[in-house]
């Protein structure tokens, strides 16, 4: 998120709006936003409705739940608005004013994210 924050001025100059979407409770998202000094909105996707609309929502299996609880010490169900063990696959989109998707990056490996420069190039190319 900090890498996206770094290109935020250029995105704004290009006329784009950057938002993040998370299934977390708004207080948790706000804490993350403040802790990382993010100047863009982090919106709450209660129940993963948006994630499901994009085909990104999934339920963690029992092994993943144990990992979250035992290793990460995170009760994901307690962090999510709907109390579920559901997450979205990480994804980034550039959506044009006419609602067409100009750029998409989707990767189930949460350690890989869209490069901020690729997003910036997609915004500028439109």
C-alpha positions as CSV (number, residue, x, y, z in Angstrom):
1,X,0.0,0.0,0.0
2,X,2.9,2.3,0.7
3,X,4.2,1.8,-2.8
4,X,0.8,2.9,-4.2
5,X,0.9,5.9,-1.8
6,X,4.2,6.9,-3.4
7,X,2.6,7.2,-6.9
8,X,-0.6,8.8,-5.6
9,X,0.3,12.4,-6.6
10,X,1.0,11.3,-10.2
11,X,-2.2,9.3,-10.3
12,X,-4.2,12.3,-9.1
13,X,-2.4,14.6,-11.6
14,X,-3.6,12.1,-14.3
15,X,-7.2,12.4,-13.1
16,X,-7.4,9.0,-11.3
17,X,-8.8,8.2,-7.9
18,X,-7.1,5.4,-5.9
19,X,-9.1,3.4,-3.4
20,X,-8.4,0.1,-1.6
21,X,-11.2,-2.3,-0.8
22,X,-11.1,-4.6,2.2
23,X,-13.6,-7.0,4.0
24,X,-12.2,-5.8,7.4
25,X,-14.2,-3.8,9.9
26,X,-13.9,-0.1,9.2
27,X,-12.0,0.5,12.5
28,X,-9.4,-2.0,11.4
29,X,-9.1,-0.5,8.0
30,X,-8.8,3.0,9.5
31,X,-6.1,1.9,11.8
32,X,-4.1,0.4,8.9
33,X,-4.7,3.6,6.9
34,X,-3.5,5.8,9.7
35,X,-0.5,3.5,10.6
36,X,0.7,3.6,7.1
37,X,-0.1,7.3,6.5
38,X,-2.2,6.4,3.4
39,X,-3.9,9.4,1.8
40,X,-6.4,7.3,-0.2
41,X,-9.6,5.8,1.0
42,X,-9.8,2.2,2.3
43,X,-13.4,1.1,1.7
44,X,-15.1,-1.7,3.4
45,X,-16.6,-4.6,1.4
46,X,-19.0,-6.0,3.9
47,X,-19.5,-9.7,3.1
48,X,-17.1,-9.6,0.2
49,X,-19.9,-8.5,-2.1
50,X,-17.6,-6.6,-4.4
51,X,-15.0,-9.4,-4.3
52,X,-17.6,-11.9,-5.2
53,X,-18.9,-9.7,-8.1
54,X,-15.3,-9.8,-9.6
55,X,-15.0,-13.6,-8.9
56,X,-12.4,-13.0,-6.2
57,X,-14.0,-14.1,-2.9
58,X,-12.9,-17.4,-1.3
59,X,-13.4,-19.2,2.0
60,X,-10.3,-20.2,4.0
61,X,-10.1,-23.9,4.7
62,X,-9.4,-25.3,8.2
63,X,-5.6,-25.5,7.7
64,X,-5.5,-21.8,6.6
65,X,-7.7,-20.9,9.6
66,X,-5.3,-22.6,12.0
67,X,-2.3,-20.8,10.3
68,X,-4.0,-17.5,10.9
69,X,-4.8,-18.3,14.5
70,X,-1.7,-20.1,15.6
71,X,1.1,-18.5,13.5
72,X,-0.2,-15.0,12.6
73,X,-2.2,-14.7,15.9
74,X,-5.1,-13.2,13.9
75,X,-8.7,-14.2,14.2
76,X,-9.7,-13.2,10.7
77,X,-13.4,-13.8,11.5
78,X,-13.1,-11.2,14.2
79,X,-11.6,-8.7,11.8
80,X,-14.1,-9.1,8.9
81,X,-17.3,-7.2,9.0
82,X,-19.4,-10.3,8.4
83,X,-17.5,-12.5,10.9
84,X,-16.5,-14.9,8.1
85,X,-13.3,-16.6,7.2
86,X,-13.5,-15.2,3.7
87,X,-11.0,-13.2,1.8
88,X,-10.6,-11.7,-1.6
89,X,-7.8,-12.8,-4.0
90,X,-5.6,-9.7,-4.2
91,X,-6.4,-7.7,-7.3
92,X,-5.8,-4.3,-8.8
93,X,-7.9,-2.7,-11.5
94,X,-7.9,0.5,-13.5
95,X,-11.5,1.2,-14.4
96,X,-12.1,3.8,-17.1
97,X,-14.9,6.5,-16.8
98,X,-17.1,4.4,-19.1
99,X,-16.8,1.5,-16.6
100,X,-14.6,-0.7,-18.8
101,X,-11.6,-2.4,-17.2
102,X,-8.5,-0.9,-18.7
103,X,-6.0,-2.9,-16.6
104,X,-6.3,-5.9,-14.4
105,X,-3.8,-7.7,-12.1
106,X,-5.0,-10.7,-10.2
107,X,-2.8,-13.2,-8.4
108,X,-3.8,-15.7,-5.7
109,X,-0.3,-15.3,-4.2
110,X,-0.9,-12.5,-1.8
111,X,2.9,-11.6,-1.8
112,X,2.7,-10.5,-5.4
113,X,0.9,-7.3,-6.2
114,X,0.5,-5.0,-9.3
115,X,3.5,-2.7,-9.8
116,X,2.5,0.9,-9.1
117,X,4.2,2.0,-12.3
118,X,2.1,-0.5,-14.4
119,X,-1.0,1.1,-12.8
120,X,0.2,4.6,-13.5
121,X,1.0,3.6,-17.2
122,X,-2.5,2.2,-17.6
123,X,-4.1,5.4,-16.2
124,X,-1.9,7.6,-18.5
125,X,-2.6,5.5,-21.6
126,X,-6.4,6.1,-21.3
